[in-house]
């Protein structure tokens, strides 16, 4: 390890907030265990399903506004799952009863909604623990695969020393990968339990855990080689020369050779659980950075420690950690989602400043080529803003699927190297709309294509060379895409039946500057014949003045 000192690392924490990278892993653990982050409501009725979906969309909207780009969504909990599986039963966090399925697929819904917002979604799989010995998940596993189970006190685990454990867990990961358009598989608790009894040869123990990782890697990458594999090791990999781990580290204590997994290409990303502060955080952050072998590491931030009952940290502690992580070229990942979205001690406000601009998820290491750039770019300028469309990009990888990044600047050609020019990421359709006053300086745009591996094409309408950047204040509706704009014929707009609508008496059409254009009594169809061409927002409106977003629509007669 380089001879960083504690004082130097603290000094690095005063970095300018304007020095934001264009590529950075910004993630969050979204916990479904007992509904800790989602859902707040449980049941199988149509009303509860709508409420659950609305809750999830509100969470994702908040995370999007904070420029989070990766969602770690808990799909396997403790021998139970949040999707229909042939291997394990339903968890009770959705329906309210273990073994009872909801009337929709929560994992599929989460993937679709994350992708609409330009965010990646990784299926979070808890691997070795299966809950209490008498819990629903453990009892179900004991009935089907008693040979894999190990009891330690009142707790149940899959036995890492049984070679068939690797097959069992990898089958679950293969099932998820083959059935869903996920961006990653995220392994949690891929280690020996701290309660492990009996003698343990650490070298053999590491091989036992690595055997599981190898099996998962093989099955996932065989199905879809672009799906990222990651895990959350303990926050301290091993003792450092000047900073001991205190006996709690990944390599020796729980047999996680996480840095070796990066070196050998078994992992694409790591999210070490760095839920400490001071000398227990900063030197170990430097160690992760120096031993990442060209791959991505995001510091797992214990933002739950802001709670009075969990340590009562000050917000400054998290601020310092985020600055140091960025200085060390590490991403950041929040544990857990709720403590961020609920603005614990002002954390959400700080994050929205610290990550004021979007960031691209760094590409995985691969020999796959970058896509060919779009060949045409069209900008329609209106009094409400700009509508941008493009075409002509070609995917030259084996992923056969492209998304798009959009950049904007008041000068041309647009410099896509500067994070301040990035306005929309991972767009699924070839269209975005930018809301901005006509009095603002003219914006110029550039668009790149991105393949499933995260490799980005050359831009159409821009350049990669560095130059002077002119940031402009405006709002981009990066969620607007052809698939999300509500259909209309220029004269009548019909609200889709699948739109979730709260009780309301009126509908309101808003301009992209936020002004009300018209209000009408609530109905599923709205006469829009007297509204000029442009992009608008439709919202509900009640007596108290409360509004609820329904969707955007484009009038083009």
C-alpha positions in Angstrom: 0.0 0.0 0.0 1.2 3.5 -0.8 2.2 5.5 2.3 -1.0 7.5 2.7 -1.4 8.9 6.1 -4.6 9.6 8.0 -3.9 13.4 7.8 -3.3 13.3 4.0 -6.5 11.4 3.5 -8.5 13.9 5.5 -6.9 16.7 3.6 -8.1 15.1 0.4 -11.7 15.4 1.7 -11.8 19.1 0.8 -11.9 18.4 -2.9 -14.0 20.7 -5.0 -17.6 19.5 -5.5 -17.3 20.7 -9.1 -14.8 18.0 -10.0 -17.3 15.4 -10.7 -16.3 12.5 -12.9 -18.2 11.6 -16.1 -18.0 7.9 -15.1 -18.7 6.8 -11.6 -20.5 4.0 -9.9 -23.3 5.4 -7.7 -25.4 2.7 -6.2 -27.9 1.9 -3.4 -29.0 -1.2 -1.7 -32.8 -1.4 -2.0 -33.9 -3.9 0.8 -37.0 -6.0 0.5 -36.3 -8.0 3.7 -39.3 -7.3 5.9 -40.1 -4.3 3.7 -37.3 -2.3 5.2 -37.0 -0.1 2.2 -39.9 -1.4 0.1 -42.8 -2.1 0.2 -44.4 -0.3 3.0 -47.7 -2.1 2.4 -48.3 -5.9 2.0 -51.1 -7.8 0.4 -52.4 -9.2 -2.8 -55.4 -6.9 -3.6 -55.4 -4.7 -6.7 -55.4 -1.6 -4.5 -52.3 -2.7 -2.6 -50.5 -3.7 -5.8 -51.1 -0.2 -7.2 -49.8 1.3 -3.9 -46.7 -0.9 -3.9 -45.9 0.1 -7.5 -46.5 3.7 -6.7 -44.2 3.5 -3.7 -41.4 1.9 -5.8 -41.8 4.5 -8.5 -41.5 7.3 -6.0 -38.3 5.7 -4.5 -36.8 5.4 -8.0 -37.7 8.9 -8.9 -36.0 10.2 -5.8 -32.9 8.1 -6.5 -32.9 9.3 -10.1 -33.0 13.0 -9.0 -29.9 12.2 -6.7 -28.2 10.8 -9.9 -27.9 7.3 -8.5 -27.2 5.0 -11.5 -27.3 1.5 -10.1 -30.0 -0.2 -8.0 -29.2 -3.3 -6.0 -32.6 -4.8 -5.7 -33.0 -7.7 -3.1 -34.3 -10.7 -5.1 -33.3 -13.5 -2.8 -33.7 -12.9 0.9 -33.3 -15.9 3.3 -34.1 -19.0 1.3 -37.1 -17.0 -0.1 -37.4 -14.8 -3.2 -39.2 -11.8 -4.6 -39.8 -13.3 -8.0 -41.5 -16.6 -9.2 -38.8 -19.3 -8.8 -38.7 -23.0 -9.4 -36.1 -23.3 -6.7 -37.4 -21.3 -3.7 -40.7 -20.1 -2.3 -42.0 -16.5 -2.2 -41.0 -14.3 0.7 -43.8 -12.7 2.6 -42.6 -9.1 2.2 -44.8 -8.5 -0.9 -48.0 -10.5 -0.3 -47.8 -10.5 3.5 -47.6 -14.3 3.7 -44.7 -16.6 3.1 -45.3 -18.9 0.1 -48.0 -16.7 -1.3 -47.4 -15.0 -4.7 -48.5 -11.5 -5.4 -50.4 -10.8 -8.6 -47.4 -9.4 -10.4 -43.7 -10.0 -10.7 -41.9 -7.4 -8.4 -38.5 -8.1 -9.9 -39.7 -7.6 -13.5 -41.5 -4.4 -12.5 -38.5 -3.0 -10.7 -36.3 -3.7 -13.8 -38.7 -2.0 -16.1 -39.1 1.1 -14.0 -35.3 1.4 -13.3 -34.6 1.1 -17.0 -37.2 3.7 -17.9 -35.2 6.1 -15.7 -31.8 5.3 -17.2 -30.6 3.3 -14.2 -29.1 -0.2 -14.0 -30.8 -2.8 -11.9 -28.8 -5.7 -10.3 -30.5 -8.6 -8.7 -29.2 -8.8 -5.1 -28.9 -12.4 -4.0 -28.2 -13.3 -0.3 -26.2 -16.5 -0.7 -25.1 -18.5 2.4 -27.6 -17.5 5.2 -31.1 -18.9 5.1 -32.5 -17.3 8.3 -33.4 -18.9 11.6 -33.5 -22.7 11.7 -37.2 -22.7 12.1 -37.9 -19.9 9.6 -40.0 -20.5 6.5 -37.1 -20.3 4.1 -34.8 -22.6 6.1 -37.6 -25.2 6.7 -38.4 -25.2 3.1 -34.8 -25.8 2.2 -34.4 -28.5 4.8 -37.3 -30.4 3.3 -35.9 -30.2 -0.2 -32.2 -30.2 0.3 -31.3 -31.3 3.8 -27.8 -32.3 2.6 -26.9 -28.6 2.0 -28.0 -27.3 5.3 -25.9 -26.5 8.4 -27.2 -25.4 11.8 -25.2 -23.0 14.0 -27.2 -22.3 17.1 -30.6 -21.0 16.1 -29.4 -20.0 12.6 -29.4 -21.9 9.3 -26.9 -21.7 6.5 -26.0 -23.3 3.2 -22.8 -25.2 3.9 -19.9 -23.7 1.9 -17.9 -27.0 2.4 -20.5 -29.0 0.5 -19.5 -28.8 -3.2 -23.2 -29.0 -4.2 -23.9 -25.7 -2.5 -22.1 -24.0 -5.4 -24.5 -25.7 -7.9 -27.6 -24.8 -5.9 -26.8 -21.0 -5.6 -25.5 -20.8 -9.1 -28.7 -22.3 -10.4 -30.7 -19.5 -8.7 -28.4 -16.9 -10.3 -28.7 -18.6 -13.7 -32.5 -18.6 -13.4 -32.6 -14.9 -12.7 -30.1 -14.1 -15.5 -31.9 -16.2 -18.1 -35.4 -14.9 -17.4 -34.8 -11.2 -16.7 -33.1 -8.3 -18.4 -30.9 -7.6 -15.4 -27.7 -5.6 -15.6 -26.0 -7.5 -12.8 -26.0 -10.2 -10.2 -25.0 -8.9 -6.8 -23.9 -11.5 -4.2 -24.4 -10.7 -0.5 -22.9 -12.7 2.4 -20.7 -14.8 0.1 -18.5 -15.9 3.0 -18.2 -18.1 6.0 -20.6 -17.2 8.8 -18.9 -15.4 11.7 -20.7 -18.0 14.0 -18.8 -20.9 12.3 -18.0 -23.6 14.7 -15.2 -26.1 14.6 -11.8 -25.9 13.0 -11.5 -24.0 9.7 -8.5 -24.1 7.4 -8.5 -20.6 6.0 -6.9 -21.5 2.7 -9.4 -24.3 2.1 -12.2 -22.0 3.3 -11.3 -19.4 0.7 -11.2 -22.1 -2.0 -14.7 -23.2 -0.8 -16.1 -19.7 -1.2 -14.3 -19.1 -4.5 -15.8 -22.4 -5.8 -19.2 -20.9 -5.3 -18.2 -17.7 -7.1 -16.7 -19.6 -10.0 -19.9 -21.6 -10.5 -22.0 -18.5 -10.5 -19.6 -16.7 -12.8 -19.7 -19.5 -15.3 -23.5 -19.9 -15.4 -24.2 -16.1 -15.5 -21.6 -15.3 -18.1 -22.6 -18.3 -20.3 -26.2 -17.0 -20.3 -25.4 -13.3 -20.8 -21.7 -12.3 -20.8 -22.6 -8.6 -20.3 -24.3 -9.1 -16.9 -22.0 -7.8 -14.2 -21.1 -10.0 -11.3 -20.4 -8.2 -8.0 -20.4 -8.8 -4.2 -20.3 -7.0 -0.9 -17.2 -8.2 1.0 -16.4 -7.0 4.5 -15.1 -3.4 4.4 -11.5 -4.3 5.4 -9.9 -6.8 3.0 -7.0 -7.6 5.4 -4.7 -6.1 7.9 -2.6 -3.2 6.5 1.0 -2.5 7.6 0.1 0.5 9.7 -3.6 -0.1 10.3 -4.8 -3.5 11.6 -8.3 -4.6 10.8 -9.1 -5.5 14.4 -9.6 -9.1 13.6 -12.6 -8.5 11.3 -11.5 -8.7 7.7 -12.6 -10.4 4.5 -9.5 -12.4 3.6 -8.7 -14.2 6.9 -11.7 -14.0 9.1 -14.5 -15.0 6.6 -12.5 -16.4 3.7 -13.5 -13.8 1.0 -10.7 -13.4 -1.5 -12.5 -10.5 -3.0 -9.4 -8.7 -4.4 -8.4 -12.0 -6.0 -11.8 -12.3 -7.6 -11.2 -8.9 -9.3 -7.7 -9.9 -10.3 -8.9 -13.2 -11.9 -11.9 -11.6 -13.6 -14.5 -13.5 -11.5 -16.0 -10.2 -10.3 -16.7 -7.1 -12.4 -17.5 -4.9 -9.4 -17.1 -4.8 -5.6 -19.2 -3.0 -3.0 -17.2 -3.4 0.3 -19.3 -2.7 3.4 -17.2 0.1 4.8 -19.5 1.0 7.7 -16.7 2.6 9.8 -15.1 6.0 10.1 -11.7 7.6 10.7 -8.7 5.2 10.5 -11.1 2.3 10.0 -12.3 3.8 6.7 -9.7 6.0 5.0 -6.6 3.7 4.7 -8.8 0.8 3.8 -10.5 2.9 1.0 -7.0 3.5 -0.4 -6.3 -0.3 -0.2 -9.4 -1.1 -2.2 -8.5 1.5 -4.8 -4.9 0.2 -5.2 -6.0 -3.4 -5.6 -9.0 -3.1 -7.9 -7.1 -4.5 -11.0 -8.7 -2.1 -13.4 -12.3 -3.0 -12.3 -14.9 -1.0 -10.3 -15.1 -0.7 -6.6 -17.8 1.4 -4.8 -17.3 2.2 -1.1 -20.4 0.8 0.8 -21.4 3.7 3.0 -23.1 3.0 6.3 -25.5 5.8 6.2 -27.7 4.0 8.7 -25.0 5.1 11.2 -26.6 8.6 11.0 -29.4 7.2 13.2 -29.3 8.0 16.9 -29.7 4.3 17.6 -26.9 3.2 15.2 -24.1 5.5 16.2 -25.5 9.0 15.7 -22.9 10.0 13.2 -22.8 13.6 12.0 -23.5 14.2 8.3 -19.9 15.5 8.0 -18.6 12.0 8.5 -20.5 10.8 5.4 -19.4 13.9 3.5 -15.7 13.2 4.2 -16.1 9.6 3.2 -17.7 10.4 -0.1 -15.0 13.0 -0.9 -12.2 10.6 -0.1 -13.9 7.8 -2.1 -14.0 10.1 -5.1 -10.4 11.1 -4.6 -9.5 7.4 -4.6 -11.5 6.9 -7.8 -14.0 4.7 -6.0 -17.7 4.9 -6.5 -20.2 5.0 -3.6 -23.1 2.8 -2.5 -25.6 3.7 0.2 -26.9 1.3 2.8 -29.8 1.6 2.8 -32.1 3.3 0.4 -34.6 4.6 2.9 -32.0 6.6 4.9 -31.1 8.4 1.7 -34.6 9.1 0.3 -35.9 10.2 3.7 -33.1 12.8 3.8 -31.7 11.6 7.1 -29.8 14.6 8.7 -29.9 16.4 5.3 -28.1 13.6 3.5 -30.3 13.6 0.4 -29.8 17.4 0.0 -26.1 17.0 0.2 -26.0 14.1 -2.3 -28.0 16.2 -4.8 -25.2 18.8 -4.6 -22.3 16.3 -4.5 -23.6 14.4 -7.4 -25.2 17.3 -9.2 -24.6 15.8 -12.6 -25.4 12.4 -14.0 -22.6 9.8 -14.3 -22.1 6.9 -16.6 -21.6 3.4 -15.1 -18.0 2.5 -16.1 -17.8 -0.2 -18.8 -16.8 -3.8 -17.9 -13.5 -5.1 -19.1 -14.2 -6.9 -22.4 -12.9 -7.3 -25.9 -16.3 -6.5 -27.4 -16.1 -3.4 -29.6 -17.9 -0.1 -29.0 -21.0 0.5 -31.1 -21.0 2.6 -34.2 -22.2 6.2 -33.6 -25.6 7.5 -34.6 -25.5 9.0 -38.0 -28.2 11.6 -37.7 -29.3 14.1 -35.1 -32.4 16.2 -35.3 -33.3 19.1 -32.9 -36.7 20.6 -32.9 -36.7 24.0 -31.1 -40.0 25.1 -29.5 -41.1 27.8 -27.1 -41.1 25.2 -24.4 -37.7 23.7 -25.1 -36.0 21.3 -27.4 -37.1 17.9 -28.7 -34.1 15.8 -29.8 -34.2 12.7 -31.9 -31.5 10.6 -33.5 -30.9 7.4 -35.5 -28.4 5.3 -37.3 -26.4 3.7 -34.5 -25.3 0.0 -34.9 -24.4 -2.5 -32.2 -21.3 -4.4 -33.1 -21.1 -6.5 -30.0 -22.9 -9.7 -29.2 -25.4 -7.9 -26.9 -27.6 -6.7 -29.8 -29.1 -3.9 -27.8 -28.3 -0.2 -27.5 -29.1 2.7 -25.2 -28.1 6.3 -25.6 -26.4 9.1 -23.7 -27.3 12.8 -24.4 -25.0 15.7 -23.9 -25.7 19.5 -24.2 -23.6 22.7 -24.2 -24.0 26.3 -25.3 -21.0 25.9 -27.6 -20.4 23.5 -30.4 -19.2 20.9 -31.0 -20.3 19.6 -27.6 -17.5 18.3 -25.5 -18.7 14.9 -24.1 -15.7 14.5 -21.8 -17.1 16.9 -19.2 -19.7 15.6 -16.8 -21.4 19.0 -16.8 -22.5 18.4 -20.3 -24.1 15.0 -19.7 -27.9 15.5 -19.4 -29.4 12.0 -19.9 -28.0 8.5 -19.7 -29.1 5.0 -20.9 -32.0 6.3 -22.9 -34.0 3.3 -24.2 -35.6 5.2 -27.1 -34.2 7.6 -29.6 -35.9 10.7 -28.2 -35.6 13.1 -25.3 -37.2 16.4 -24.5 -35.5 19.3 -22.7 -37.5 21.8 -20.7 -36.0 25.3 -20.7 -37.1 28.9 -21.1 -36.7 30.3 -24.6 -34.7 33.2 -23.1 -31.8 30.9 -22.2 -28.9 30.7 -24.7 -29.3 28.1 -27.5 -28.2 24.6 -26.6 -26.3 22.3 -28.9 -26.5 18.5 -28.5 -24.5 15.4 -28.9 -25.6 11.7 -28.6 -23.6 8.5 -28.2 -24.7 4.9 -28.3 -23.9 2.5 -25.5 -23.9 -1.3 -25.8 -24.7 -3.8 -23.0 -21.1 -3.9 -21.8 -21.2 -0.1 -21.2 -18.9 0.7 -24.1 -19.7 4.1 -25.6 -19.6 5.1 -29.3 -18.2 8.3 -30.8 -20.7 11.1 -30.6 -22.9 12.5 -33.3 -22.9 16.3 -32.9 -20.0 16.4 -30.5 -16.3 15.7 -29.9 -14.2 13.9 -27.3 -11.4 16.5 -27.1 -11.3 18.8 -24.1 -12.5 22.3 -24.4 -14.2 25.1 -22.6 -17.5 24.0 -21.1 -20.5 26.3 -20.7 -23.0 24.8 -18.3 -26.6 26.0 -18.7 -29.5 25.8 -16.2 -32.3 23.8 -17.5 -34.4 20.7 -16.7 -34.1 17.6 -18.9 -36.9 15.1 -18.9 -34.6 12.2 -19.5 -37.5 9.9 -18.6 -39.3 11.1 -21.8 -39.0 8.5 -24.5 -41.2 7.2 -27.3 -42.3 4.3 -25.1 -43.4 6.6 -22.2 -45.0 9.5 -24.0 -48.8 9.1 -23.8 -50.3 8.5 -27.3 -52.6 11.1 -28.8 -53.8 12.2 -32.2 -53.3 15.9 -31.6 -56.9 16.4 -30.6 -57.8 13.7 -28.0 -55.5 12.2 -25.3 -56.6 9.0 -23.6 -55.0 8.0 -20.3 -53.8 4.4 -20.4 -55.7 2.0 -18.2 -52.5 0.8 -16.5 -51.7 4.3 -15.2 -52.0 4.5 -11.4 -54.3 7.4 -10.5 -55.1 8.7 -7.0 -58.5 10.0 -6.2 -58.9 13.4 -7.9 -61.6 15.7 -9.3 -59.7 17.5 -12.0 -56.9 17.0 -14.6 -54.4 19.7 -15.3 -52.1 20.1 -18.3 -48.8 21.8 -17.4 -46.3 23.5 -19.7 -42.7 22.4 -19.5 -42.0 25.5 -17.5 -44.5 24.3 -14.9 -47.4 26.6 -15.7 -51.0 25.3 -15.9 -52.3 25.4 -19.4 -55.8 24.1 -18.9 -57.8 22.2 -16.2 -60.7 19.9 -16.9 -63.0 17.6 -14.9 -61.4 14.2 -14.3 -62.0 11.8 -17.2 -60.0 9.1 -19.0 -60.0 11.1 -22.2 -59.0 14.8 -22.5 -59.7 17.2 -25.3 -56.4 18.8 -26.3 -57.4 20.4 -29.6 -57.0 23.9 -28.3 -53.4 23.4 -27.1 -50.5 24.3 -29.4 -47.9 21.8 -30.6 -45.3 21.0 -28.0 -44.5 18.7 -25.0 -46.7 18.8 -21.9 -47.3 17.1 -18.6 -50.6 15.8 -17.4 -51.3 15.8 -13.7 -54.3 15.2 -11.3 -55.5 18.1 -9.2 -57.6 18.0 -6.1 -59.3 20.7 -4.0 -56.3 21.2 -1.8 -54.1 22.0 -4.8 -52.2 18.7 -4.5 -51.1 17.2 -7.8 -49.9 13.8 -9.0 -47.9 13.2 -12.1 -49.6 11.0 -14.7 -47.3 11.3 -17.7 -45.9 13.4 -20.5 -47.3 13.8 -24.0 -46.2 15.4 -27.3 -48.6 17.3 -29.6 -47.5 17.3 -33.2 -50.2 17.9 -35.7 
